[in-house]
Amino acid sequence: MAKRQKVLILGAAGRDFHNFNVYFRDNEDYEVVAFTATQIPDIQGRKYPAVLAGKLYPKGIDIVDESEMVDLIKKHHVDLVVFAYSDVTHEKLMHIGSTAMAAG
């Protein structure tokens, strides 16, 4: 098996979890290292449960504050950052994208 690409999913209001379930959940080409949280109060510090995450994630997936994005990219050598929002301005999208690119 080839090396799995490491993925960080940035999202809000369930769009992030939906994208994970539809594309990444059982996809052996990718390893989702974390979700970030911004809109659901007090969700950071929790985990996306293993029972929902599937067989590739027996310990679940960490949910962290979006302010930790740069550290996560560096720590996990993230290959791909997935933007799973539906309601942000172009300016915010470009800021987050450039921050992710600069981090690695």
C-alpha positions in Angstrom: 0.0 0.0 0.0 1.3 3.5 -0.9 1.8 6.1 1.7 -1.5 7.7 2.7 -1.8 11.4 2.1 -2.4 13.3 5.4 -5.5 15.5 5.4 -6.7 18.3 7.7 -10.4 19.1 7.3 -11.4 22.7 8.1 -15.1 23.1 8.4 -18.3 24.2 10.1 -21.9 23.2 10.8 -21.4 19.6 9.8 -20.2 20.2 6.2 -16.8 18.9 7.3 -18.2 15.7 8.7 -20.4 15.2 5.6 -17.4 15.6 3.3 -15.4 13.1 5.5 -18.2 10.5 5.4 -18.7 10.8 1.6 -15.1 10.9 0.4 -12.5 10.1 3.1 -14.1 7.7 5.6 -13.1 4.4 3.9 -10.6 5.8 1.5 -7.2 4.1 2.1 -5.4 6.8 0.1 -6.0 9.4 2.8 -5.5 9.7 6.6 -7.5 12.5 8.1 -5.4 13.7 11.1 -8.0 16.2 12.5 -11.1 18.3 12.0 -11.0 22.0 13.0 -13.9 23.6 14.8 -15.2 27.2 14.7 -19.0 27.4 14.8 -20.1 24.7 17.2 -19.5 25.9 20.8 -17.2 23.7 23.0 -16.6 21.0 20.3 -12.9 21.5 20.2 -11.0 19.0 22.4 -13.5 16.2 21.5 -13.3 13.4 18.9 -15.3 12.4 15.9 -16.3 9.0 17.3 -14.7 5.8 16.0 -18.1 4.3 15.4 -18.8 7.0 12.8 -15.2 7.4 11.5 -15.0 3.8 10.3 -12.4 1.0 10.4 -9.5 3.2 9.4 -9.9 5.3 12.5 -10.3 3.0 15.5 -9.5 5.8 17.9 -11.8 8.4 16.3 -10.5 11.7 14.9 -9.5 14.7 17.0 -11.5 17.9 16.7 -9.3 20.9 17.4 -9.7 24.7 17.4 -9.0 26.2 14.0 -6.4 28.5 15.6 -4.2 25.3 15.8 -4.2 24.8 12.0 -0.5 25.9 11.4 0.8 23.7 14.2 -1.2 20.7 13.0 0.0 21.1 9.4 3.6 21.1 10.7 3.2 18.4 13.3 1.5 15.9 11.1 3.2 16.9 7.8 -0.2 17.5 6.3 -0.4 17.0 2.5 -3.9 18.4 1.9 -6.1 20.9 3.7 -9.8 20.5 2.8 -12.0 23.7 3.1 -15.5 22.5 4.1 -17.4 25.8 4.7 -20.3 27.2 2.8 -20.6 30.7 4.2 -17.3 32.6 4.1 -16.1 35.6 2.2 -13.6 35.4 -0.6 -11.2 37.4 1.6 -11.4 34.9 4.5 -11.0 31.9 2.1 -7.9 33.5 0.6 -6.5 34.2 4.1 -7.0 30.7 5.3 -5.6 29.2 2.1 -2.5 31.3 2.1 -1.9 30.5 5.8 -2.2 26.8 5.0 0.1 27.1 2.0 2.7 29.0 4.0 2.6 26.4 6.8 3.8 23.6 4.5 
